[in-house]
Amino acid sequence: MLEIKRATPEHAQVAFDIRLQAIRGQCIGAYTREQMLLWTRGKAEDGYSALMDKPFYLGWLNGRAVVTGMLDLDNNEVGALFVLPECTGRGYGKAMLDHLETVAREMAVKTVVLDATLNAASFYRACGYAGDEQAVYYSPSGLTLACIPMTKQLIP
């Protein structure tokens, strides 16, 4: 059974590795190989580790981290939802998303937003998110990627 726990600074590399594997394993076809390599370059210490200060969570299965997710409460944004490629399709991403939404509700967040990757938009729609217009995501590293901004009302 998946156990979701708050990440600590010591988990930065584990979270970074899940992200790297998820992007390189699941974004094939949605983005070019060059985009995926640029998106996953660097190390956890290059800035990803700073995310551990936010409400950042890891989902653990039999002592192994298999899914990540975070809330950026400054922007009411869901982010960093990544599942190891060999663990997709088992409900771990949905469990993490449900957990993040519960945390947001507990903090009285009425609406959450996210920038869905092109390959993940249908997943988010199935989870109640709305958004169809393609836009451009500008990463802090300077990379630009096509995305689909989406929203979900949590508290009517």
C-alpha positions in Angstrom: 0.0 0.0 0.0 1.3 3.5 -0.9 2.3 5.6 2.0 2.6 9.4 1.4 5.0 11.3 3.6 6.3 14.9 3.6 9.8 15.0 1.9 12.8 16.3 3.8 15.9 17.9 2.3 17.6 14.5 2.3 15.1 13.3 -0.2 16.0 15.8 -2.9 18.1 13.4 -4.9 15.4 10.7 -4.8 12.8 13.1 -5.9 15.0 14.4 -8.7 15.7 10.9 -9.9 12.0 10.1 -10.0 11.4 13.3 -12.0 14.2 12.4 -14.4 13.0 8.9 -15.1 9.3 10.0 -15.4 10.1 12.7 -18.0 12.4 10.5 -20.0 10.1 7.5 -19.8 6.7 9.1 -20.2 7.1 12.2 -22.3 8.3 10.4 -25.4 6.2 11.6 -28.3 4.9 14.7 -26.5 8.3 16.4 -26.5 11.5 16.0 -28.5 14.4 14.0 -27.2 16.4 17.3 -27.0 13.7 19.0 -24.9 13.6 16.0 -22.5 17.4 16.0 -22.1 17.5 19.8 -21.5 14.5 19.5 -19.1 16.3 16.8 -17.1 19.9 18.1 -17.1 21.7 19.1 -14.0 21.6 17.8 -10.4 19.2 18.1 -7.5 21.6 20.6 -5.9 21.1 22.9 -8.9 17.8 24.2 -7.4 15.5 21.1 -7.2 16.5 20.6 -3.6 15.0 24.0 -2.7 11.6 22.5 -3.5 11.8 20.3 -0.4 11.0 23.5 1.6 7.6 23.6 0.1 4.8 21.1 0.9 6.6 18.4 -1.1 5.6 14.7 -0.7 6.9 11.3 -1.7 4.8 8.2 -2.1 6.5 5.1 -0.7 5.8 1.5 -1.7 7.6 -1.2 0.3 10.3 1.3 1.4 10.9 2.7 -2.1 9.8 6.2 -3.3 7.8 5.8 -6.5 5.8 9.1 -6.8 6.4 12.7 -6.0 4.1 15.8 -5.7 4.1 19.2 -4.3 2.0 22.3 -3.6 3.2 25.8 -4.3 0.9 27.6 -1.8 2.1 31.0 -3.1 0.4 30.3 -6.4 -2.1 27.6 -5.3 -0.4 25.3 -7.8 0.0 21.6 -8.0 3.4 20.6 -9.3 6.1 18.0 -9.5 3.7 15.1 -9.9 5.9 12.4 -11.3 5.6 8.6 -11.1 8.4 6.1 -11.8 7.7 4.7 -15.3 7.5 1.1 -14.1 4.8 2.1 -11.5 2.4 4.0 -13.8 -1.2 2.9 -14.3 -1.5 1.6 -10.7 -3.2 4.7 -9.2 -0.1 6.1 -7.4 -0.3 9.4 -9.3 -4.0 9.7 -8.5 -3.4 8.9 -4.9 -0.7 11.7 -4.7 -3.0 14.2 -6.5 -5.8 13.4 -4.1 -3.4 13.9 -1.2 -2.2 17.3 -2.5 -5.8 18.4 -3.0 -6.7 17.3 0.6 -3.8 19.4 1.9 -4.9 22.3 -0.2 -8.5 22.1 1.1 -7.2 21.9 4.7 -5.4 25.2 4.0 -8.6 26.7 2.6 -7.4 26.8 -1.0 -10.5 27.1 -3.1 -9.0 26.6 -6.6 -5.8 24.9 -7.6 -3.9 25.4 -10.9 -1.3 23.4 -12.8 0.5 23.3 -16.1 0.0 19.9 -17.5 2.5 18.3 -19.8 0.9 17.4 -23.1 1.1 13.7 -22.2 -0.6 14.2 -18.8 -3.5 16.5 -19.7 -6.0 13.6 -20.1 -5.0 12.2 -16.7 -5.8 15.6 -15.1 -9.1 15.9 -17.0 -10.1 12.5 -15.7 -9.3 13.9 -12.2 -11.7 16.9 -12.6 -9.3 19.5 -14.0 -10.4 21.8 -16.8 -8.3 23.4 -19.5 -7.8 22.8 -23.2 -5.8 25.7 -24.5 -2.1 25.0 -25.2 0.3 27.5 -23.8 4.1 27.8 -23.2 5.7 27.0 -19.9 8.9 28.9 -19.1 11.1 27.0 -16.7 13.5 28.8 -14.4 16.3 27.1 -16.3 15.3 28.9 -19.5 13.6 25.9 -21.2 10.3 26.5 -22.9 7.8 23.7 -23.2 4.3 23.4 -24.5 1.8 22.8 -21.7 -1.9 23.0 -20.9 -2.8 25.3 -18.0 -5.6 23.7 -16.0 -7.7 24.5 -12.9 -9.8 22.7 -10.5 -12.3 24.1 -8.0 -11.8 22.4 -4.6 -14.1 24.4 -2.4 -17.4 25.7 -4.0 
